[in-house]
Amino acid sequence: MNIKLSDNFYLNEFTKSDTAVRLGIDNTPTTHHLVNLKVLINKVLQPLRILLDEVITVNSGYRSELLNTAVHGSKTSAHCRGEAADIECYSMSNHDLAKLITEQYGFDQVILEFYSESDPHAGWVHVSYVNERLNRKQILIARKNSNNKIYYEEVTSL
């Protein structure tokens, strides 16, 4: 599955999963999911890669329904539609990466997940893209409260 999706991104970056391997889950996307992944890459990730001239690390991309359940993902996760990726770029903080995406690119959601000012590389950035007409441009910050429950705060900018 080492199919080239753009100049700098390959399918295996978006389908790799230790959980899938450990549990024997097939995480092969359909043609429909591949089309969605290519849109996300062409509209956000590849232009971001060119702008930064830096590797963009994909921590999580496409997830089959079974894999999404195994990792306790949201039942409505854009990952299952091939419309989302969790990313990092080691040359900048996750906060700055999320801010750059919200200021420079179209997006459905950008979620700054589990970021810490004391550790700028803590967490990751979730970015999703549907299409120009349906993108919500929703910006969220995900944190854990004192009971270790995840909550989301919607913000207008980062």
C-alpha positions as CSV (number, residue, x, y, z in Angstrom):
1,M,0.0,0.0,0.0
2,N,2.9,2.4,-0.7
3,I,0.9,4.3,-3.2
4,K,2.0,7.9,-3.9
5,L,-0.9,10.3,-3.1
6,S,1.1,13.5,-3.8
7,D,4.7,14.7,-4.2
8,N,5.3,14.1,-0.5
9,F,2.7,11.8,0.9
10,Y,2.1,8.1,0.6
11,L,-0.9,6.0,1.4
12,N,0.9,3.9,4.1
13,E,1.4,7.1,6.1
14,F,-2.4,7.4,6.4
15,T,-3.2,3.8,7.0
16,K,-0.5,2.7,9.4
17,S,-1.7,1.6,12.8
18,D,-0.1,-0.4,15.6
19,T,-3.5,-1.2,16.9
20,A,-4.7,-2.6,13.6
21,V,-1.6,-4.8,13.3
22,R,-1.9,-6.0,16.9
23,L,-5.6,-6.8,16.5
24,G,-5.5,-8.1,12.9
25,I,-7.8,-5.3,11.7
26,D,-7.9,-4.6,7.9
27,N,-7.4,-0.8,7.5
28,T,-7.6,-0.7,3.8
29,P,-9.5,2.3,2.5
30,T,-12.1,2.1,-0.3
31,T,-11.8,4.1,-3.5
32,H,-14.2,6.7,-2.0
33,H,-11.9,7.1,1.1
34,L,-8.9,7.4,-1.2
35,V,-10.6,10.2,-3.1
36,N,-11.3,12.0,0.2
37,L,-7.7,11.5,1.4
38,K,-6.4,13.0,-1.8
39,V,-8.7,16.1,-1.4
40,L,-7.4,16.6,2.2
41,I,-3.8,16.2,1.0
42,N,-4.2,18.5,-2.1
43,K,-6.1,21.2,-0.2
44,V,-4.2,21.3,3.1
45,L,-1.4,18.9,3.7
46,Q,0.7,19.2,0.5
47,P,0.4,23.0,0.3
48,L,1.4,23.1,4.0
49,R,4.4,20.8,3.3
50,I,5.5,23.1,0.5
51,L,5.1,26.2,2.6
52,L,7.1,24.8,5.5
53,D,9.6,22.9,3.5
54,E,9.4,20.4,6.3
55,V,8.2,16.9,6.9
56,I,4.6,16.7,8.1
57,T,4.2,13.6,10.3
58,V,0.9,11.8,10.1
59,N,0.1,10.2,13.4
60,S,-3.3,9.0,12.4
61,G,-5.1,9.2,9.0
62,Y,-7.7,6.9,7.6
63,R,-9.4,4.5,10.1
64,S,-11.8,1.7,9.2
65,E,-14.9,1.6,11.4
66,L,-13.5,-1.4,13.2
67,L,-10.2,0.3,13.9
68,N,-11.9,3.5,15.0
69,T,-14.0,1.5,17.5
70,A,-10.8,-0.2,18.8
71,V,-9.1,3.1,19.4
72,H,-12.2,4.6,21.0
73,G,-12.6,7.2,18.3
74,S,-15.7,9.3,17.9
75,K,-18.6,7.5,16.2
76,T,-18.8,10.4,13.7
77,S,-15.0,10.6,13.1
78,A,-13.9,12.2,9.9
79,H,-11.0,9.7,10.0
80,C,-13.5,7.0,9.0
81,R,-14.4,8.9,5.9
82,G,-10.8,9.6,4.9
83,E,-11.3,13.3,5.5
84,A,-9.0,13.8,8.5
85,A,-5.5,13.4,9.8
86,D,-3.7,14.0,13.0
87,I,-0.4,15.7,12.3
88,E,2.7,17.2,13.7
89,C,5.7,19.2,12.4
90,Y,8.8,19.0,14.6
91,S,10.1,22.5,13.5
92,M,7.2,24.3,15.2
93,S,4.9,23.9,18.1
94,N,1.5,22.2,17.6
95,H,-0.2,25.5,18.6
96,D,1.7,27.4,15.9
97,L,0.9,24.6,13.3
98,A,-2.8,24.7,14.1
99,K,-2.8,28.5,14.0
100,L,-1.1,28.5,10.6
101,I,-3.6,26.0,9.2
102,T,-6.6,28.1,10.4
103,E,-5.1,31.3,8.9
104,Q,-3.8,29.9,5.6
105,Y,-6.1,27.0,4.4
106,G,-9.6,25.9,4.0
107,F,-10.6,23.3,6.6
108,D,-13.6,21.7,8.2
109,Q,-12.2,21.3,11.7
110,V,-8.9,22.1,13.3
111,I,-8.5,20.6,16.8
112,L,-5.4,21.4,18.9
113,E,-5.4,18.2,20.9
114,F,-3.7,18.0,24.4
115,Y,-1.3,20.8,23.8
116,S,0.7,22.1,26.7
117,E,2.5,25.5,26.8
118,S,5.2,23.8,28.9
119,D,5.8,21.2,26.2
120,P,5.1,22.8,22.7
121,H,5.3,19.4,21.0
122,A,2.8,17.8,23.3
123,G,-0.4,16.5,21.6
124,W,-1.1,16.9,17.9
125,V,-3.2,18.8,15.4
126,H,-6.3,17.2,14.0
127,V,-7.3,18.7,10.6
128,S,-10.2,17.7,8.4
129,Y,-11.4,18.9,5.1
130,V,-14.7,18.1,3.3
131,N,-15.2,20.7,0.5
132,E,-15.4,24.4,0.1
133,R,-19.2,24.5,0.5
134,L,-19.5,22.1,3.6
135,N,-16.4,23.1,5.6
136,R,-17.5,24.4,9.0
137,K,-14.2,26.2,9.8
138,Q,-14.6,24.9,13.4
139,I,-11.6,25.5,15.7
140,L,-11.5,23.4,18.9
141,I,-9.1,22.8,21.7
142,A,-9.2,19.3,23.3
143,R,-8.1,19.0,27.0
144,K,-8.6,16.5,29.8
145,N,-10.1,17.7,33.1
146,S,-9.1,16.6,36.6
147,N,-11.2,13.4,36.2
148,N,-9.3,12.5,33.0
149,K,-12.4,13.2,30.9
150,I,-11.8,14.8,27.5
151,Y,-13.7,18.0,26.8
152,Y,-13.6,20.4,23.8
153,E,-13.6,24.1,23.9
154,E,-14.6,26.0,20.7
155,V,-12.6,29.1,20.0
156,T,-12.7,31.7,17.2
157,S,-8.9,31.8,16.7
158,L,-5.7,30.3,18.1
